[in-house]
Amino acid sequence: NQVIRFAVTPKGGEFCSPTLSPDRQELWVNVQHPGDDSPDLKTLSSNFPEGGDAIPKSAMVAIRRKTS
């Protein structure tokens, strides 16, 4: 058996509520608290999910199984 990392949260974030889609081809996870360790709004540690200079927000992410 082998453990393979297939997802990583943004800085300061954590995964919660993992759920498989009905067809079991996707893993749905919520990312919460990204960038919560930012000292202030001018020094953000994360810009997830929008990128750029956006304020970090929680989001739902779908991770799809690779098909061969």
Buried (B, 14 or more C-beta within 10 A) or exposed (E): EEEEEEEEBBBBBEBEEEEEEEEEEBBEBBBBBBBEEBEEEEEBBBBBBEEEEEEBBEBEBEBEEEEE
